[in-house]
Amino acid sequence: MTPGKSTKKFDVAVIGLGFVGLPLVVEACRSGLRVLGLEVDSSKVQHLLRGESYIADIADAEITEALEAGFHATVDSSELAEAEAHVICVPTPLKDQVPDLSSLIEAGTAVGDHLSGDELVILQSTSYPGTTQDELQPLLERRSGLRAGEDFYLAYAPERIDPGNTSWGLRNTPKLVAGIDPASTNRAVELLGKVCEQVVVVSNPREAEMAKLLENTYRHVNIALMNEMAIFCRELGIDIWEVIRAASTKPFGFQAFYPGPGVGGHCIPVDPNYLSFRVGQLGYPFRFVELAKEINAGMPAYVVRRATELLNERGKAVNGARVVLFGVAYKPDVADTRETPAEPVARKLLALGARLGFVDPHVEKFLVDGVPIERLDPADDPIDGDLGILLTPHRAFEWTKLAAAVDILLDTRGLVPADLCERL
Ligand SMILES: NC(=O)c1ccc[n+]([C@@H]2O[C@H](COP(=O)([O-])OP(=O)(O)OC[C@H]3O[C@@H](n4cnc5c(N)ncnc54)[C@H](O)[C@@H]3O)[C@@H](O)[C@H]2O)c1
């Protein structure tokens, strides 16, 4: 292979223009790279070509800037033939609780069909250890008739992006990179070093794949620990949030995690299942993940139990009560409702006969089993309710206004002053 000889139109093709792929497009264009974006959802491509972003962390102006820098979005995979490098950022969901690599296989097929030799392929999607070398590499080789490490370069570089995080983004979060051989690592470091300030080399894709899953599993397990403690601390009359604040003063050996109504998004509820699936193939369970899953998945039911108790203490039933959910996105300051714990909370409250509404400045529509929940806009609608439940603490919320709007405010996050609310 002789790097740097190509005369293709694009330095890099990003495959999958979602929460991970689109920020990469923007940063790569900013770094002066010529970027192609391949996306199967044609409506997303239409938005991009009009200079419109569909991701809250990316402004329309940034898309316009990228287009002016030469960014081209397409649904036509044949255009991949014009790229020197391919970065795969497609979803890796679960189907019936097992990893669903169908998008990855589809993307790998499209890339493999357009390799001509000397290109670099980087997988960024989260998956179980072995995916790069046992799934993607043979697929690319089969489709292209070329050999990884001989005719093209292959690496894994997990994405750590944290939507809504204004301090840590794609550029300043250290990037793990592991090629299948030293030449692949060097090519991947050279490319990703243009968009990330710090690239950290890992010796093998398996270790990098596992590192990504360790990061997510670590959060999953520690959040579960806090959730379990929150439940018995309340019964013991102990304020779990003060406990965490106190423990956090230790300058070493402790990292704070917090209880809440459950876990949402992709990284925590979904990704650890990729690891437990792989461990399960060894013939035994990954017990920490199984336990964390059980505890975190039980939190929405616990929130509803607390809501029921609080109404009951005031002589009211959930049936017929007006209940307002504050924040239905899965985390603060984003519009993303994927796997949000607000959904099982709402489902259970509806089943008990509650009259539900929600307030969320970032979410326009919130459907539970296809049924839209009434959206309340504090600017237009008088918000009043028998009970309000603070699920996701968006920056825009003012605790005193939330507390004043409802008879009882149940704070699942430990943020509202104790004299204004009831706690989880
Ligand atoms: N969202 C996060 O915060 C985050 C953080 C770190 C890692 N990840 C991982 O990154 C990967 C992508 O996640 P995401 O959040 O960006 O998902 P996403 O659903 O937001 O975006 C993926 C995009 O890929 C497109 N797509 C699917 N199949 C395709 C194909 N064959 N060709 C081209 N486009 C295709 C989809 O239409 C979608 O627009 C996943 O493995 C995820 O686990 C996500």
The ligand as an ORCA input file, in Angstrom:
! r2SCAN-3c Opt
* xyz 0 1
  N     -25.737      8.817     20.716
  C     -24.704      8.746     21.532
  O     -24.626      9.497     22.497
  C     -23.581      7.736     21.287
  C     -22.382      7.926     21.982
  C     -21.339      7.053     21.761
  C     -21.500      5.988     20.875
  N     -22.684      5.814     20.227
  C     -22.765      4.692     19.277
  O     -22.594      5.206     17.963
  C     -23.385      4.462     17.029
  C     -24.331      5.405     16.306
  O     -25.201      5.963     17.261
  P     -26.057      7.272     16.997
  O     -26.528      7.709     18.325
  O     -25.329      8.209     16.121
  O     -27.273      6.636     16.196
  P     -28.352      7.452     15.340
  O     -29.520      6.547     15.211
  O     -28.516      8.824     15.878
  O     -27.641      7.630     13.935
  C     -27.315      6.575     13.106
  C     -27.650      6.980     11.679
  O     -27.218      5.939     10.809
  C     -28.182      5.832      9.762
  N     -28.001      4.523      9.145
  C     -28.459      3.316      9.549
  N     -28.024      2.352      8.716
  C     -27.281      2.961      7.768
  C     -26.567      2.505      6.632
  N     -26.528      1.215      6.341
  N     -25.935      3.411      5.855
  C     -25.973      4.727      6.164
  N     -26.637      5.238      7.225
  C     -27.265      4.351      8.027
  C     -29.492      6.032     10.463
  O     -30.514      6.410      9.550
  C     -29.145      7.159     11.445
  O     -29.365      8.438     10.872
  C     -24.086      3.388     17.848
  O     -23.307      2.229     17.830
  C     -24.100      3.980     19.249
  O     -24.137      2.970     20.232
  C     -23.715      6.683     20.391
*
